[in-house]
Every structure is written in C-alpha cells, then in structure tokens.
Amino acid sequence: MKIVDNVFALWAKTSQFDESWHPLLWHMMDSGHVAIVFWEKYLSESMKKEFQKTLELSSQETSNLLSFWCSLHDIGKAGPAFQRKSLRFIEPLKKLGLEFPREHSTLHGYHGLASTWILQKYFADHYSDTRFLIGLAMTIGGHHGQFPTNGDVIETTYRVDHLGNDAWQMSRINIINLLNEFFEVPIKFSTPKDRSSRNALFMQIAGLITMVDWIASNEEYFPYTTPNLAIQEYADISINRAKNALTQIGFDGWRASGEVRDFKQLFPEYTPNDLQQEFIKNTLGLQTPFLAILEAPTGSGKTESALLLADQSIQRDQSAGFYIAMPSQATSNQMFNRTVDFLGRRYSTETLNIHLVHGAALLNKEFEKLRFAGVAQDQEVKSGHLTSASWFLPRKKTLLAPFGIGTVDQTFQSVLRSKHFFLRMFGLSHKVIIFDEVHAYDVYMIEIFKRLLGWLRANHTSVIILSATLPETSRRELIEAYQGNPSAIAQIEFPRLTLVSPQGSIAYSLGKPPNRTISLNWLDDEELIPHCQKMLESGGNIAIICNRVLRVQQVYERLSQIFPEDEIIVFHSRFPYEWRAKIEQEVLEKYGKGSTNRPRRSIVIATQVIEQSLDLDFDAIISDLAPIDLLIQRAGRLHRHTHSATPPKRPERLSDPKFTIIKPKLEDTGMPDFGKDQYVYQKYILTRTYFAINEKTELVLPQETDLLINNVYSSAKMEFIPELLWDQLSIDFETLGRADSEAQQKAENMLIPECSRDLLGRVSSMFDDEHDPNSLSIVHTVTRDTLPSAQVVCLEQDLQGLFTLHGHQPIDLATNPDNQLIRFCLRSSISISNQALVRLLFASSIPDAWRKNPVMRTHYPLIFKEGICQMDEFQLVLDPKCGLIVTKSGS
C-alpha cells in the first residue's frame, strides 16, 4: 500500500493533558475493526442474514463492506476546519501543502457534514447507484446523532473551510483508497429498490456506525498510539483492542442458539390453560416479522403466552433478543422482576445482559443487584449469571442490550425527531417487542405507536401487543400501521388472537373462557362510609380506586375517622420514591398471588396505579366512574385468585364479586357532571360509559367486553341515552374530535416520516436526547401529551442540620453529593405535576453543586421543617400515610 506522508500527519483525537494524539487513519481503522468483531461474534444471525440478503453478498463480503462504511465516518476530519482545532498541528500540516483558509472565521456545519460532502463525491465517482449512495453518504455523516438536511448538503459558502484545497482532497482520496484496499471491499453489491427497505437499511447502518464510533473512541480500550508504525503492525494491535473492548463492555454472553422450547419447558410450574393452548396452536411456525395482538381477560395468562412466543421466535430465527414495553415505571418494575425470574430459569447456564429502562431504574432494588454498586460507579455487580453491563446504562444505549424491560417511551424515542433516534431503532431491530397494557395509551401516544409499528416491520422486528380491552377501531388502526395497508381481517369474538405475518393476516378465536357475573352497584359519594362499614362487618379486603390523588387523600381523611389507621393503605404516585416502593411491596405481599399475609380486614385507597399489571386480588371494589375499558381493568382485580382455608376464605357477604361505582352528580338535564375527573379522562367517553352501564345491575365478563367497549368508543347513537341529551353529547363529541386532531397533529410534528416516505435530508432533530427537563416547553414531554412535571428531593431540617428524608443522611447543598448520597436523595424524591407549583419550581434555582452532577441536575430541593414546606402561597405537608399534600392559601 502506498502511503502519503500527510495521511499520517492528520489527527483524530488529542489529549488535553499532554502531547499524545491518535492519528485519523488509526481511528478509522479502529472503527472498522470494531465493526468486524461485532459482525463475527455479536451481531444476531437474523440481522446478518438480512444484511447479506439485501446486499446480495457472502458473510465475509458483507462484513468487509460494512466495516469499510463504518471506517469512513470521520473522513470529514481530514479538512482544515477540523484539523485547525488543535493549533499545534497547523504549521506542520501547512508544510505538507495543506492550506487553512479563513482560519478565524465562524463555521457552519461540522465534520459529519463534511463527511457527507466528501463521500457523495467519492461514491458518485466510483459507483452507479447514485440514489442509494447519496443517501448512504448522508447516513454516514449523521453519526453524531443527526442526519444532515438537504439544506445543509447544498450549502456552498463554507465548503472551502471544511474541504480545503486539492492537497486536502488528495489526502482524503488516499485514506479512502487505503481503507478500501485494507478491508477488501467487494466491487459490486445490491441495494434495496423500495423506499421502506432502503430507509430501514440506512437506519441500521447509522445505528451501527454510531455504536462502533463510540466504542472506538474510548481511550480506555483504544489508547492514543504513535503514527510511527507500519499499517499492518497497527492493524494487528487494533483488531486485538476491538476484541478486548467488546468483551469488556459486555457484549459477550447470550446469543440465540436455535434451541426452541415448549410451554412446559419454559414454565414447568404451570399447565397451559385452554386459552393458552389455543394461542400455542395458532402461533406454531409463525414466520417473522409478525404482529400478534392478543386480547384476553385479565389474569388469563397473556404474559406467559407472549414470553413463549417471543422466546420461540428468537430461537427459531436466532434474532437479537426482546424488549418489553410497559405504560409506566411501576408496571415496568413489576414486569422486570417477573422477567428476571423467567430468563434466569430459561438461560441458567449463560451470562445475560438485561436492563430496566426508565428514569428511576437506578432505584429498583432488583436492578440494583444486577448493575454496578453505586450510581455512576465503574464496577459491575453480577447476580449469578444475570448482569446489567455499565456501558449500556445511558438510556440511548440501553436498547442495544439483548434484553430490556421498561417504559414504552424508550421505544417511542426511535421514531421521534430526537438525536440518535436511529441508534434506538438499531437496538430494536430484529428483536421481538412486547407492548403490554396498550389500552392505557392516549390519542397522542397511539399516533406515535402507529408510526413506530411501520418502522419496526421495515426493520424486521416482530411485535406482540397485549390488552384486555382494545376497541375494534384501535385494533384495525394498529394492524394497518404494521402491515402498511388497510386491514381486511374479519372481526372475531373476544378473546381473540390477530396475526399479521409474511404468511398473511388472520384472526383466531381463543375459545370461550368461563364468564364471571359481577354484581354492579351504584353509590352516592355521601354513602361511602356506611357502605364500607356494612361490607366489612365480617371482615374482608376492599379497594377504593380514585381518579385523582387529591380524591384519594380526601377519601382517606373521611374513612380514617371510622376505621383504624392500620386497616387502611393509601397508594398513589405522590409519595417519596422509597415510601411508595414500600407501599407497593406491602400491597403485593398482602393482596398478590399466593399471599400468606392477607389481612382479616382492610381497605386500600388508590389511584390508577393498581389497575395495570399488578397481580392483585380484592374481595370487593369501589371505583370512581372511569372509561369503560378501565372499569373492566379495575374489575379484573376482583376475586382474581382462588383462596382456600389458609389464608381465610372470603367473608360470606363478599363471597360473590361486587363492583360498586360512585355515581356522578346529575345536572338538571340529566347529564352527568364529572367535576375535575373530566380533566383526567375525556368527558365524551365518560358520558357514554355512564349511559352504557348506569341501568345495569351486573357485568358478565368477558362476554360483554367487546359490546361495552365498542359502544362507548363510537360516535353512533346509543338507544339508552335520552334524545334530549344528544345535542350536548354532540358538542362533547366535536370537542373530543378537535382535541384528538390537535393531539395527532402535535405527535406528527414530533415524528420522523413514515418508513415508506423520504427520510434522509428531511429530518432535523428538534431536541437533544439528553435535554434539560426543567422547562415548560413541550420538548420535555415529547413521548407523552402531558404537562411538564418537576422532580423534587424532600429534605428535613432540624436543630442538628439538613438531612435526606430517606436514610436521614446529613447533606450540604453547596457540596457535590457522592454516589451514596445521590442514592439517598433519589429515594427521597417525588414528581410534582401541580402546574402552579411546577412554575414556581422552574422559576427557582437548583444548587450549583447539583447542576454540575449528571444525576442531580434536574432535581429541586424542598426543605421540610416538622413535615411542612412553605412555597409562596402553597403549603406542602409530607404525611407518611397520605404522601405529599398540597394546599393553597385560602383554599
């Protein structure tokens, strides 16, 4: 290989502490070698086959081509704009004929854009498929998280600053040709002809390059090395460094072996019920990528069915793993514990890298066993053969791990216009993604979800959707989003399984599970206390489910006048993290499956936190009126488990399931008044729910599930709504329609284009993936159509000083907290959503020592004296039983 002197004179990395530096050529070779090792040892067989099929190359040829593309990412650094960033290189480079125009000008663009300019010309000179290769150049240029736009690419004013004179161009050509020869790049390869496949390939290449670059840029694994080495001599060093880096980072361990196991092997403690047997029969040999929508009653074994299908599909295709997407942090925590147990049994002899993925994951005790010892420490702690490798902990990287459980927000980030969205999509590609509790998504989330489904299919990713209460219109929208065209699948009776795959689209009945007749009662709010007294005369355990935290606190205040405090549990989101975690654990221990600690008599007063994914059982339930699908979810916690003599059988009065709904007050017209609940749920849906069931004395489930849900989520007239009320209901429907349209448009503004439309050049990142949430801007909540919230840390002040609420650790707000103190602070934290209070907090300041800390920079300290914190007109009371109580002067 002929090497020109100035090729070795160009730098990629320099030390800020000494004179050491890393040549550009070495870094580009490092990146290519990381890609080679990743292909050979860690990339899933499924994705490797897809790459080979798309490019029509052998495994070795595909590896060579991808490694070459990865190595090209920093070619834009071979230009005056980048090289002048280190002043000590300017004069030596000038002596080699490399000029520096406008050395002190303010530049537009960055070296990634320069890479795009350089590669578009190079590819045009050497290949024929111009359309694909122009896109490839933009893909490679986006390795810092954002693709260049068409406007960036056609800009000419600053090109000379980035590209320089002919000597610079000759240096770049020498580097590219040298890498082309070194990686033995195949002369010909095929490219995708349809836009969806082309976009999916660009996403995967962009994600691969970003990951490879991050690893190759890590000085721990790729220390700066003198240029005074022969190229083959450094190549040997570089490939060994790449092997070591990927091992140390945590890519070693589990890979799908192709061994498919049946239900009994995966769940030896269970015998599949009738519904699960039908599910197994209808999913045998299901080809990928597929969409499976499983609709079945709560407690019917949907989770086990989904894990079975996911595991069998992963093994059959030897794909990359799975991610389970839950609607909330609380449901993610519960699913994480279940999944750790499942994977620990399933892969008992292999090392598995598994992660909990949400904002409070570091506080989960099960996850804490698997991750490194302290927040931001650099040492991993392993629990048996399960581990959470520290390199994957930043949330933009976590989806690269083979197994993850977390909030759905993490998957949504892969189609939102945030930096590194393509890295997240690369992490999801060729996996199985399980979306649980999909009925909890609002219109804004559904719009993001639909865009995501189309991209997942294009990226050969299979999807399993679980729900007990999915409207027919929503199911059809999701099917169409995944398969890319209108659904012609016939409606099948609930419970059902809908499949979309390369074999076609079809729906199956999952049999007729036994119906439960649930007594439905209506209660005036004023009758709540005597009703509870009557129900619990002979003992029993009831849940009161409220729509708002303040309502929970008000109900507790009333009931605590009658019932002993130790018989009442209050459960909602406005507790400090540690308090809430203990309450959740207590609720699960007392009312969960197999409980041996079930109280003789108790009341749980809770918000919606107990209606999703928590496997709880109550003798009776009282609920505020909510949308019909959520009422059915809440009813699913009623007589959920079978009880024998130990623990005691249900009291005779509660031996039959009783579901009681608090009646809304009625206006003179007969229209229900939902008060502040209409700001929690849509008024139109609440009204239709009320009239759908207000004259019913029982619910027959699951027989009535479809009828009730489709009646409510409809615009058709309901015969049991008085004709005089239709004018008002029509107004509410129009209001709902406008709100839905606004939510859909808001989501559209945040989304990347559909996979079947042009992507590259048309997407600019609207926000950073590590944005500052201390803002009232919508940028804070792009995955949810919710108002901003603020994270606060509750601190106690007494005569001895200032202490954390959890652990009572002394704290100085002027001092940067260590890892242990950070953990105590986070366990003392609460999320505040009261908008007046949020505005007050955002107008205040976070201590400088906290702002400099990557974990604490978004948290505000609240100082409580004897349990009270005063903020302007607000008084905040921290009560161990009720959580944070917010009152305003004069209210």
Residue pairs with C-beta under 8 A, 6 or more apart in sequence:
1 178
1 181
1 182
1 231
2 174
3 174
3 178
3 231
4 170
4 171
4 174
5 96
6 93
6 96
6 97
6 98
6 167
6 171
7 25
7 171
7 174
7 175
7 178
8 23
8 25
8 227
9 89
9 92
9 93
9 96
9 227
10 23
10 24
10 25
10 77
10 78
10 83
10 93
10 171
10 175
11 21
11 22
11 23
11 24
11 77
11 83
11 86
11 89
12 22
12 23
12 24
12 26
12 27
12 28
12 74
12 77
13 21
13 22
13 27
13 217
13 219
13 224
14 20
14 21
14 22
14 86
14 224
15 21
15 224
20 224
21 86
21 224
22 222
22 224
22 225
23 225
23 227
24 74
24 77
24 78
24 175
25 175
25 178
25 227
25 231
26 225
26 227
26 234
26 238
27 74
27 216
27 217
27 222
28 71
28 72
28 73
28 74
28 75
28 175
28 179
29 71
29 179
29 182
29 234
29 235
29 238
30 216
30 222
30 238
30 241
30 242
31 70
31 71
31 73
31 74
31 209
31 212
31 213
31 216
32 67
32 68
32 70
32 71
32 179
32 182
32 183
33 67
33 216
33 235
33 238
33 239
33 241
33 242
34 70
34 212
34 215
34 216
34 242
34 245
34 246
35 63
35 66
35 67
35 70
35 71
35 208
35 212
36 63
36 67
36 239
36 242
37 239
37 242
37 243
37 246
38 208
38 211
38 212
38 246
38 251
39 48
39 62
39 63
39 66
39 67
40 63
41 246
41 251
42 246
42 251
42 255
44 255
44 256
44 318
44 319
44 320
44 321
44 430
45 256
45 317
45 318
45 319
46 288
46 317
46 318
46 319
46 320
46 430
46 460
47 204
47 319
47 320
47 429
47 430
47 460
48 59
48 62
50 430
50 460
51 62
51 66
51 204
52 58
52 59
52 62
54 190
54 191
54 192
54 197
54 201
55 61
55 62
55 65
55 189
55 190
55 191
56 189
56 190
57 65
57 186
57 189
57 190
61 186
61 189
64 183
64 184
64 185
64 186
65 183
65 185
65 186
65 189
66 205
66 208
67 183
68 179
68 180
68 183
68 185
69 136
69 140
69 205
69 209
70 208
70 209
70 212
70 213
71 179
71 183
72 115
72 119
72 140
72 176
72 179
73 112
73 115
73 140
73 141
73 143
73 209
73 212
73 213
74 111
74 115
74 213
75 114
75 115
75 118
75 119
75 172
75 175
75 176
76 82
76 110
76 111
76 112
76 113
76 114
76 115
76 116
76 117
76 118
76 141
76 162
77 83
77 111
77 114
78 118
78 168
78 171
78 172
78 175
79 111
79 114
79 118
79 161
79 162
79 163
79 164
79 168
79 172
80 98
80 99
80 100
80 101
80 103
80 161
80 162
80 163
80 164
80 168
81 107
81 109
81 111
81 114
81 158
81 161
81 162
82 111
82 114
82 162
83 89
83 90
83 93
83 98
83 100
84 90
84 100
84 103
90 100
90 103
93 100
94 100
96 167
97 167
98 164
98 165
98 167
98 168
98 171
99 164
99 165
99 167
99 168
100 164
101 160
101 161
101 164
101 165
102 160
102 161
105 161
107 158
107 161
107 162
108 155
108 157
108 158
109 148
109 152
109 155
109 158
109 162
110 144
111 162
112 141
112 142
112 143
112 144
112 146
112 148
113 141
113 148
113 152
113 153
113 162
114 141
114 162
114 163
115 137
115 140
115 141
115 143
116 137
116 138
116 140
116 141
116 148
116 152
116 153
117 153
117 159
117 162
117 163
118 163
118 172
119 136
119 137
119 140
119 141
120 133
120 134
120 137
120 138
120 153
122 172
122 173
122 176
123 130
123 133
123 134
123 136
123 137
124 130
124 133
124 134
127 133
129 191
132 191
132 192
132 198
135 198
135 202
135 760
136 202
136 205
138 147
138 148
138 153
138 760
138 761
139 147
139 202
139 205
139 206
139 209
139 760
140 205
140 206
140 209
141 147
141 148
142 148
142 206
142 422
143 206
143 209
143 210
143 213
144 210
144 419
145 210
145 419
145 420
145 423
145 765
145 769
146 419
146 764
146 765
147 206
147 759
147 760
147 761
147 763
148 761
149 761
149 762
149 763
149 764
150 761
150 762
153 761
163 169
178 231
182 231
182 235
191 198
191 201
192 198
192 200
192 201
195 755
195 756
195 757
195 758
196 458
196 484
196 755
196 756
197 458
199 458
199 755
199 756
199 759
199 760
200 429
200 455
200 458
200 459
200 460
200 755
202 422
202 759
202 760
203 422
203 425
203 426
203 429
203 455
203 459
204 425
204 426
204 429
204 459
206 422
206 423
206 426
207 422
207 423
207 424
207 425
207 426
207 427
207 429
208 426
210 420
210 422
210 423
210 426
211 397
211 400
211 423
211 426
214 397
215 221
215 242
215 245
215 246
215 249
216 222
216 242
216 245
218 245
221 241
221 244
221 245
221 248
221 249
222 238
222 241
222 245
225 234
225 237
229 237
246 252
249 389
249 391
250 353
250 380
250 387
250 389
250 390
250 391
250 392
250 401
251 353
252 351
253 350
253 351
253 352
253 353
253 387
254 321
254 347
254 350
254 351
254 352
254 353
254 402
254 403
255 318
256 314
256 315
256 317
256 318
256 319
256 320
256 321
257 315
257 318
258 315
258 316
258 318
259 315
260 312
260 315
260 316
261 311
261 312
261 315
261 346
263 270
263 272
263 276
263 280
263 304
263 308
264 271
264 272
266 307
266 308
266 311
266 342
266 345
266 346
267 304
267 308
270 301
270 304
272 280
272 301
273 300
273 301
274 511
274 513
275 296
275 300
275 301
275 305
275 495
275 510
275 511
275 513
276 301
276 304
276 305
278 497
278 508
278 509
278 510
278 511
279 294
279 305
279 309
279 497
279 510
280 305
280 308
282 497
282 499
282 508
283 292
283 309
283 312
283 497
283 499
286 292
286 309
286 313
286 499
286 501
286 503
287 501
287 502
287 503
288 313
288 316
288 317
288 319
288 460
288 462
288 501
288 502
289 456
289 457
289 460
289 461
289 462
289 463
289 501
289 502
290 313
290 462
290 463
290 499
290 500
290 501
290 502
291 453
291 457
291 462
291 463
291 465
291 478
291 479
291 482
291 483
291 498
291 499
291 500
291 501
292 309
292 462
292 463
292 464
292 465
292 497
292 498
292 499
293 464
293 465
293 467
293 470
293 475
293 478
293 479
293 497
293 498
293 499
294 302
294 305
294 306
294 464
294 465
294 466
294 467
294 497
295 467
295 468
295 470
295 475
295 494
295 495
295 496
295 497
295 498
296 302
296 468
296 494
296 495
296 510
296 513
296 702
297 468
297 495
297 513
297 636
297 701
297 702
297 705
298 468
298 633
298 636
298 637
298 640
299 615
299 636
299 640
300 495
300 513
302 436
302 466
302 468
303 335
303 338
303 436
303 466
306 434
306 436
306 464
306 466
307 339
307 342
307 434
309 432
309 464
310 322
310 432
310 434
310 462
310 464
311 322
311 346
313 319
313 432
313 462
314 320
314 321
314 322
314 431
314 432
317 430
319 430
319 431
319 432
320 402
320 429
320 430
320 431
321 401
321 402
321 403
321 404
321 431
321 432
322 402
322 403
322 404
322 431
322 432
322 433
322 434
323 357
323 399
323 403
323 404
323 405
323 406
323 410
323 411
323 428
323 431
323 433
323 434
324 335
324 339
324 404
324 405
324 406
324 433
324 434
324 436
325 406
325 407
325 408
325 410
325 411
325 433
325 434
325 435
325 436
326 332
326 335
326 405
326 406
326 407
326 408
326 436
326 437
326 613
327 407
327 408
327 436
327 437
327 440
327 441
327 612
328 407
328 440
328 609
328 612
329 358
329 359
329 360
329 407
330 584
330 609
330 612
330 613
330 614
331 436
331 437
331 612
331 613
331 614
332 356
332 357
332 358
332 405
332 406
332 407
333 356
333 364
333 366
333 584
334 588
334 613
334 614
334 615
335 405
335 436
335 613
336 356
336 364
336 366
336 367
336 405
336 406
337 366
339 354
339 403
339 405
340 354
340 366
340 370
340 386
343 352
343 354
343 386
343 403
344 384
344 385
344 386
347 385
348 385
349 385
350 385
351 385
351 386
351 387
352 385
352 386
352 387
352 402
352 403
353 387
353 388
353 389
353 392
353 401
353 402
353 403
354 370
354 386
354 387
354 388
354 401
354 402
354 403
354 404
354 405
355 361
355 367
355 388
355 392
355 393
355 398
355 401
355 403
355 404
355 405
355 406
356 364
356 366
356 367
356 388
356 404
356 405
356 406
357 395
357 398
357 399
357 404
357 405
357 406
357 407
357 410
358 406
358 407
358 409
358 410
360 577
360 826
361 367
361 406
362 368
362 371
362 375
362 823
362 826
362 855
363 577
363 581
363 823
363 826
363 827
365 581
367 388
369 381
369 383
370 381
370 382
370 383
370 386
370 387
370 388
371 380
371 381
371 388
371 390
371 393
372 378
372 379
372 380
372 381
372 388
372 390
373 379
373 381
374 819
374 820
374 823
375 819
375 822
375 823
375 826
375 855
376 819
376 822
376 854
376 855
377 390
377 819
378 390
379 390
380 387
380 388
380 389
380 390
388 401
389 401
391 397
392 398
392 400
392 401
395 410
395 769
396 413
396 420
396 423
396 424
396 769
396 770
397 423
397 427
398 404
398 406
398 410
398 427
399 410
399 411
399 414
399 423
399 424
399 427
399 428
400 423
400 426
400 427
401 427
404 410
408 435
408 441
408 445
408 449
408 783
409 783
409 784
410 424
411 424
411 428
411 433
411 435
411 452
412 445
412 448
412 449
412 452
412 783
413 421
413 424
413 769
413 783
414 421
414 422
414 424
414 425
414 427
414 428
414 452
414 455
415 421
415 425
415 448
415 451
415 452
415 455
415 751
415 752
416 448
416 750
416 751
416 752
416 782
416 783
417 750
417 751
417 752
417 763
417 764
417 765
417 766
417 767
418 765
418 766
418 767
418 768
418 769
418 771
418 782
419 765
419 767
419 768
419 769
420 769
421 752
421 765
421 769
425 455
425 459
428 456
428 459
428 461
429 459
429 460
429 461
430 459
430 460
430 461
431 461
431 462
432 461
432 462
432 463
432 464
433 456
433 461
433 462
433 463
433 464
434 463
434 464
434 466
435 449
435 463
435 464
435 465
435 466
436 466
436 613
437 466
437 467
437 612
437 613
438 449
438 465
438 466
438 467
438 470
438 474
438 478
439 467
439 468
439 469
439 470
439 474
439 629
439 630
439 633
440 612
441 449
442 743
442 784
442 785
443 739
443 740
443 743
443 744
443 785
444 743
444 744
444 746
444 747
444 784
444 785
445 747
445 783
445 784
445 785
446 474
446 477
447 743
447 744
447 747
447 748
447 751
448 747
448 750
448 751
448 783
449 478
449 481
450 477
450 478
450 481
451 481
451 747
451 751
451 752
451 754
453 463
453 478
453 481
453 482
454 481
454 482
454 484
454 754
454 755
454 756
455 752
455 755
456 462
456 463
456 482
457 463
457 482
457 483
457 484
458 755
463 482
465 478
468 629
468 632
468 633
468 636
468 705
469 628
469 629
469 630
469 632
469 633
469 705
469 709
470 629
470 709
471 629
471 709
471 710
471 713
472 491
472 706
472 709
472 710
473 713
474 713
475 498
476 487
476 489
479 487
479 489
479 498
479 500
479 505
480 486
480 487
482 500
483 500
483 505
484 756
487 505
488 505
489 498
489 505
489 506
489 507
490 507
491 507
492 498
492 507
492 508
492 509
493 509
493 706
494 702
494 705
494 706
495 509
495 510
495 511
495 513
495 702
496 507
496 508
496 509
496 510
497 507
497 508
497 510
498 505
498 506
498 507
498 508
499 505
499 506
499 507
499 508
513 702
515 700
515 701
515 702
515 703
516 639
516 657
516 700
516 701
517 657
517 698
517 699
517 700
518 635
518 638
518 657
518 658
518 659
518 698
518 699
518 700
518 701
519 656
519 657
519 658
519 659
519 697
519 698
520 659
520 660
520 661
520 693
520 696
520 697
520 698
520 699
521 658
521 659
521 660
521 661
521 697
522 660
522 661
522 663
522 694
523 531
523 622
523 660
523 661
523 662
523 663
524 662
524 663
525 662
525 663
528 544
528 555
528 558
528 559
528 622
528 662
529 558
529 559
529 561
529 562
531 622
531 660
532 542
532 544
532 559
532 562
532 563
532 603
532 622
533 562
534 653
535 542
535 620
535 653
535 654
535 658
536 542
536 601
536 603
537 653
538 651
538 652
538 653
539 600
539 601
539 648
539 651
540 601
540 619
540 620
540 650
540 651
540 653
540 654
541 590
541 591
541 598
541 599
541 601
541 602
541 603
541 604
541 618
541 619
542 602
542 603
542 604
542 618
542 619
542 620
542 621
542 622
542 654
543 603
543 604
543 605
543 606
543 610
543 616
543 618
543 620
543 621
543 622
543 637
544 555
544 603
544 604
544 605
544 606
544 621
544 622
544 623
545 606
545 607
545 608
545 610
545 611
545 621
545 622
545 623
545 624
545 634
546 552
546 555
546 605
546 606
546 607
546 624
547 607
547 608
547 624
547 626
547 677
547 680
547 681
548 607
548 676
548 677
548 680
549 572
549 573
549 574
549 607
549 883
551 624
552 570
552 571
552 572
552 605
552 606
552 607
552 882
553 570
553 882
553 883
553 885
555 605
556 568
556 570
556 605
556 881
556 882
557 882
559 568
559 603
559 605
560 568
560 881
563 603
565 881
567 599
567 601
567 602
567 603
568 602
568 603
568 604
568 605
568 881
569 583
569 586
569 587
569 590
569 602
569 603
569 604
569 605
569 606
570 583
570 605
570 606
570 881
570 882
570 883
571 580
571 583
571 584
571 587
571 604
571 605
571 606
571 607
571 609
571 610
572 606
572 607
572 609
572 883
573 580
573 607
573 609
573 831
574 830
574 831
574 883
574 884
575 583
575 830
575 883
575 884
576 794
576 805
576 806
576 827
576 828
576 829
576 830
576 878
576 883
576 884
577 806
577 826
577 827
577 828
577 829
577 830
578 805
578 806
578 827
578 828
579 880
579 883
580 883
584 609
584 614
587 604
587 610
587 614
587 616
588 614
588 615
588 616
589 595
589 597
590 597
590 598
590 599
590 602
591 598
591 604
591 616
591 617
591 618
592 614
592 615
592 616
592 617
593 615
593 617
593 640
593 641
594 641
595 617
595 647
596 646
596 647
597 647
598 643
598 647
598 648
600 648
604 610
604 618
608 626
608 630
610 616
610 637
611 630
611 633
611 634
611 636
611 637
612 633
614 637
615 640
616 637
616 640
617 637
617 638
617 639
617 640
617 641
617 643
618 637
618 638
618 639
618 640
619 638
619 639
619 650
619 651
619 654
620 638
620 654
620 657
620 658
620 659
620 660
621 634
621 635
621 637
621 638
621 658
621 659
621 660
622 660
622 661
622 662
623 631
623 634
623 659
623 660
623 661
623 662
624 661
624 662
624 677
625 631
625 661
625 662
625 663
625 664
625 672
625 674
625 677
625 686
625 689
625 690
626 634
626 677
626 681
626 686
626 689
627 681
627 682
627 685
627 686
627 689
627 712
628 685
628 688
628 689
628 692
628 693
628 708
628 709
628 711
628 712
629 709
629 712
629 713
630 681
631 659
631 661
631 689
631 693
632 699
632 701
632 705
632 708
632 709
634 659
635 657
635 659
635 699
635 701
638 657
638 658
638 659
639 650
639 657
643 649
643 650
649 655
659 699
661 693
664 672
664 673
664 674
664 675
664 677
664 686
664 690
665 672
665 673
665 675
666 672
666 673
667 673
669 724
669 725
669 728
670 722
670 724
670 725
671 687
671 725
671 728
672 686
672 687
672 690
674 681
674 683
674 686
677 686
678 686
682 736
682 739
683 732
683 735
683 736
684 729
684 732
684 733
684 735
684 736
685 712
685 713
685 736
687 729
687 732
688 711
688 712
688 713
688 714
688 718
688 721
688 729
689 712
691 718
691 720
691 721
692 708
692 711
692 712
692 718
692 720
693 699
693 708
695 720
699 708
711 718
715 733
717 726
721 729
743 785
746 778
746 785
747 785
750 766
750 782
752 759
752 763
753 759
753 762
753 763
766 779
766 782
767 779
767 782
771 779
771 780
772 857
772 858
773 780
773 788
773 791
773 858
774 790
774 842
774 846
774 858
775 788
775 842
776 788
776 838
776 839
776 842
777 788
780 788
781 787
781 788
786 833
787 833
787 835
787 838
788 835
788 838
788 842
789 831
789 832
789 833
789 838
790 831
790 832
790 837
790 838
790 841
790 842
790 860
791 829
791 830
791 831
791 832
791 858
791 859
791 860
792 829
792 830
792 831
792 832
792 841
792 859
792 860
792 861
792 862
793 804
793 805
793 825
793 826
793 828
793 829
793 856
793 859
793 860
793 861
793 862
794 805
794 828
794 829
794 830
794 862
794 864
794 878
794 884
795 802
795 803
795 804
795 805
795 811
795 828
795 861
795 862
795 863
795 864
796 802
796 803
796 804
796 805
796 808
796 863
796 864
796 865
797 803
797 863
797 864
797 865
798 865
801 810
802 810
802 811
802 812
802 813
802 863
803 809
803 810
803 811
804 811
804 821
804 824
804 825
804 827
804 828
805 828
805 864
805 878
806 824
806 827
806 828
807 824
807 827
809 820
809 821
809 824
811 817
811 821
811 825
813 847
813 849
813 850
813 861
814 847
814 848
814 849
815 849
816 849
816 852
816 853
817 825
817 849
817 850
817 853
817 856
822 853
822 855
822 856
825 856
825 859
826 855
829 859
830 883
830 884
832 838
832 841
832 884
834 886
836 874
836 888
837 871
837 874
837 886
840 871
840 872
840 874
841 860
844 860
846 856
846 857
846 858
846 859
846 860
846 861
847 861
850 856
850 857
850 859
850 861
851 857
862 869
862 871
862 876
863 869
864 876
864 878
867 877
867 878
867 879
868 875
868 876
868 877
868 878
869 875
869 876
869 878
870 876
873 888
873 889
873 890
874 886
874 887
874 888
874 889
875 886
875 887
875 888
875 889
876 884
876 885
876 886
877 884
877 885
877 887
878 884
878 885
879 885
